[in-house]
Amino acid sequence: MPPKPLFKGAEITEAAFRILQNEGLESLTARRLAAELNCTVRPIYHIFENMDNLRSEVLKLAGLYSVNFLLDVKEKSPFVGMGINYIRFAHQEPHLFRA
């Protein structure tokens, strides 16, 4: 009987998103992610065929995060609010902004 998977895909993508958010896309490697999850690279490659697939999932999460950030408008004019949030996003989340 094969061993049960240590992690689910969502747990791996969330850890990868944290790396992207804190260190940037260039730091997102299988070894760095395994260190974040405190495991070997095997569980990562068991769920994701390759790092390109994982990066694509993480970039989807980053896109959703950025859209939600931009749409959280607190000003009267939605266009002004989105513009201000765009600048705020670039300042507060520089790694996600570059990704």
N, C-alpha and C positions, 0 to 999 in steps of 0.2 A: 504494500500500500504506500503510495507516494506521500511525502510530508505535506502538511497543509501550508499554503502560502503565508509568509510572515506579514505581508502588507497587501492592501488593496490598491488598485490603481489610483484612487482619489488621494490616499495618504501619500503616495509617491509624488503625484503632481503637486500637492500642497507643499511638500517639502522642497520640491524643485522651484516652485513659485517663490518661496521664502529666500532661496539662494539667489534667484533672479532679482528679487526686490532689494536685497541687501548687498549683493556683490556684483551683479551684472550677468549678462548672457554668456560672456566668455568664461565665467567661472562655473557654469553649469556643465559639469562632466559627471560621468558615471561614478568615478572614485569620490568626487566631492559630495555627490548625492548620497552615496553609500555611507560616507562619514557622518553626514547629517542624520541619516536614519539609523546609524550605529549597526550596520550590517555589511555583508559583502555585496558585490555588484550583481550576483546571481538573481536575487529577487527582483531587481530592476529589469533585467533582461528577460526574466520569466514573464513579466507583464507587458513590457514594451519590447518590440522586436529590435529596435535600435534607438539611439539617442535622438535621431532626427524626428521620430514619431513622438518621443517624449517632449522635445522642444516645441513641436507644433501644438501639443496639448497645453503646454505651459504658456505659450504665446496667446492661445485662445483665452485662457484665464486672465492674462494680463490685459487683453483687449476688453474683456468684460469689466474688469476692475477700472480701467481708464474711462470707459464710457459712463459707468456709474459715478465716478469722481467728477467728470465734466458736467453731468446732468444734475448734480446736487447744487442747484442755483439758489442763492439766497438774496440776490439783488432784484430790483423791480423789473428790469429789462432782462429777459432770458438770454439775449445775444451778448449783452455786456457781461452777464454772469458767467456764461460759458467761456468767454474770452478771459475773464479773470481766473476762472478755474483751470483753464489751459496753462496759464502762466504759473499758477499755484501748484499744479500737478508737476510741471517741469522742475519746480524748485523743491518740492517735498519728496518726489519719487524720481530722482535723476536716472536711476538704472532702468526703471520701467519706461520712462520717457524715451530713452535711447533705444530700447528694444522695440 
